[in-house]
Amino acid sequence: MTEEERRERAILISSQRILTQSDFEQLKLLEMKKRIQDRRRNRSEQSIPNNKKRKTISIDTDSESDDDEKKKIQSEQKLVNK
């Protein structure tokens, strides 16, 4: 059923009969489901722009150059202390 058909049917039903409390509850549930689905769609579209995968960046914290510098500083301190 398209959206126009649904609207026409809703107008027809609401004009021909009195809606009960359970009818209003069903309408509220349908509206809530629509909102939730729209939010989920929006979040999924925002999380992956243009359907591209995210790139991972790795940071090397244990580089050899840092170790070499530390060893040099330690050796210089030993020489100064002697």
C-alpha positions in Angstrom: 0.0 0.0 0.0 1.5 3.4 -1.0 1.5 6.3 1.3 -1.3 8.1 -0.6 -3.5 5.0 -0.3 -2.9 4.9 3.4 -3.8 8.5 3.8 -7.0 8.1 1.9 -7.9 5.1 3.9 -7.2 6.9 7.2 -9.3 9.9 6.1 -12.1 7.6 5.2 -12.0 5.6 8.4 -11.7 8.7 10.6 -14.6 10.4 8.9 -16.9 7.4 9.0 -16.5 6.1 12.5 -15.4 7.2 16.0 -11.9 6.1 16.9 -11.6 4.1 20.2 -8.8 4.4 22.7 -7.2 1.2 21.3 -7.2 2.7 17.8 -5.3 5.7 19.1 -2.8 3.4 20.9 -2.2 1.5 17.6 -1.6 4.8 15.8 0.9 5.9 18.5 2.7 2.6 18.2 2.9 2.9 14.4 4.2 6.5 14.7 6.9 5.4 17.2 8.0 2.6 14.9 8.4 5.1 12.0 10.5 7.4 14.1 12.8 4.7 15.4 13.3 3.4 11.8 14.1 6.9 10.6 16.6 7.5 13.3 18.3 4.1 12.7 18.5 5.0 9.0 20.0 8.4 9.7 22.6 7.0 12.1 23.7 4.4 9.7 24.0 6.9 6.9 26.0 9.3 9.1 28.4 6.7 10.5 29.7 5.6 7.1 29.8 8.5 4.7 29.6 7.5 1.1 29.8 3.8 2.2 33.6 4.0 2.6 35.4 2.0 5.2 37.2 3.8 7.9 41.0 3.8 7.8 43.0 2.6 10.7 46.0 4.5 11.9 48.6 2.7 14.0 51.1 4.6 16.2 54.3 2.9 16.9 55.2 3.9 20.5 58.2 1.5 20.8 60.5 3.0 18.3 64.2 2.1 18.3 65.3 5.7 18.0 63.8 6.5 21.4 65.7 3.6 22.9 69.0 4.7 21.4 68.5 8.2 22.7 67.8 7.0 26.2 71.0 4.8 26.1 73.1 7.7 25.0 71.8 9.9 27.8 72.4 7.2 30.3 75.9 6.6 29.1 76.7 10.3 29.2 75.4 10.5 32.8 77.6 7.7 33.8 80.6 9.4 32.3 79.8 12.6 34.1 79.3 10.9 37.4 82.7 9.1 37.3 
